Amino acid sequence: MKVEVLRIGQRVVRDDRVTTHVALVARAFGASKIYMNEVDPEIENTIKRMNKTWGGDFEVEFFEDWKKVLKSKIDDYKIVHLTMYGEKIDDVASDIRKNQNILIVVGAEKVPRTIYEKSDFNVSVANQPHSEISALAIVLDRLYKGKQFDMRFDNHARKIIPTKKGKKVVTK
């Protein structure tokens, strides 16, 4: 299963940090790429540093028009839109999982009606207002059934060794 994330919308100042965290969660929870716009390009450098330090090849791609990204994916991907108004993730996760290519749309501000209409799945984790960061983490967890935590991030400079107490990091 290949999962990519499309981040649309941006509220100035606040959302650079939030978008960075959306990207970090996408990377750590198994997505391969994030598309974004209207953000500080330094976010891409942050992700590149994460890949270099902790491994992996998660990609960041900037776009001018989210409609073009959506249109380019619509035939080969199932579009999953995260919204508090959608169906419960636990009710649709198995249907989503049947697809090889998934594009998860994560909005910031009010999402255009087109997203609701073009999406194959409008998905909620709580049917309540909450963070798009937590929604993405929960949806990815349900799609990968926890197996994303067994992923190997090759080409790392550092690797965390799980410990009961303290911290253990090995350096290559």
MOBELDA-V608879 format. One record per pair of residues at least 6 apart in sequence whose C-alpha atoms are under 7 Angstrom apart, sorted by the first residue. I is the first residue (numbers start at 1). J is the second residue. D is the distance in Angstrom with one decimal. If there is no record, write none. Layout:
BEGIN
i: [I:I]
j: [J:J]
d: [D:D]
END
This chain:
BEGIN
i: [1:1:1:2:2:2:2:2:3:3:3:3:3:4:4:4:4:4:4:4:5:5:5:5:5:5:6:6:6:6:6:6:6:7:7:7:7:7:8:8:8:8:8:9:9:9:10:10:10:11:16:16:20:21:22:23:25:27:29:29:29:29:30:32:32:33:33:33:34:34:34:35:35:35:35:36:36:36:37:37:37:44:51:51:52:52:53:53:53:54:54:54:54:54:55:55:55:55:55:56:56:56:76:77:77:77:78:78:78:78:78:79:79:79:79:79:79:80:80:80:80:80:80:80:80:81:81:81:81:81:81:81:82:82:82:82:82:83:83:83:84:84:84:84:84:84:85:85:86:86:86:87:87:87:88:88:88:89:89:89:89:93:93:97:106:116:125:157:157:158:158:158:158:159:159:159:160:160:160:161:161:162]
j: [99:100:101:31:32:100:101:102:31:32:101:102:103:31:32:33:34:102:103:104:33:34:35:103:104:105:34:35:36:103:104:105:106:35:36:105:106:107:36:66:106:107:108:107:108:109:38:108:109:109:39:40:43:133:133:34:137:58:137:140:141:148:148:58:59:58:59:60:59:60:61:60:61:62:63:61:62:63:62:63:64:60:57:58:156:157:156:157:158:153:156:157:158:159:153:154:155:156:157:153:154:155:101:101:102:103:99:101:102:103:120:102:103:104:119:120:121:103:104:105:119:120:121:122:123:104:105:106:119:121:122:123:105:106:122:123:124:122:123:124:124:125:126:127:128:129:124:127:122:123:124:122:123:124:123:124:125:123:124:125:139:142:143:143:132:122:135:171:172:169:170:171:172:169:170:171:168:169:170:168:169:168]
d: [6.9:4.5:6.0:7.0:6.9:6.0:4.9:6.2:4.7:6.0:6.0:4.8:5.9:5.3:5.6:4.8:5.8:6.3:4.9:6.2:6.2:4.6:6.2:5.5:4.7:5.9:5.7:4.8:6.3:6.8:6.0:4.7:6.1:6.0:5.1:6.0:4.9:5.9:6.4:6.8:6.4:5.0:6.3:5.9:5.0:5.8:6.2:5.7:6.7:6.9:5.9:6.4:6.0:6.7:5.3:6.5:6.2:6.0:6.8:6.2:6.9:5.5:5.5:5.0:6.4:5.5:4.5:5.8:6.3:5.1:6.3:6.0:4.8:5.6:6.7:6.4:5.0:6.1:5.4:5.5:6.5:6.1:6.0:6.9:6.0:6.5:5.5:4.7:5.7:6.9:4.7:6.1:5.4:6.2:4.6:5.1:4.9:3.7:7.0:4.5:5.5:6.6:6.8:4.7:5.1:6.2:6.9:6.3:4.9:6.2:5.9:6.1:5.0:6.1:4.8:5.1:6.4:6.0:4.7:6.1:5.8:6.1:4.8:5.9:6.8:5.7:4.6:6.5:6.1:6.2:4.8:5.9:6.2:5.8:6.1:5.0:5.9:6.3:5.7:5.2:4.7:7.0:6.5:4.4:5.5:6.3:6.3:5.7:4.6:4.3:4.7:6.2:4.9:5.6:5.9:5.0:5.7:5.7:5.8:5.6:6.7:6.4:5.9:5.9:6.7:6.5:6.1:5.7:5.2:6.5:5.6:4.5:6.2:5.5:5.3:6.6:6.0:4.5:6.5:5.4:5.9:7.0]
END
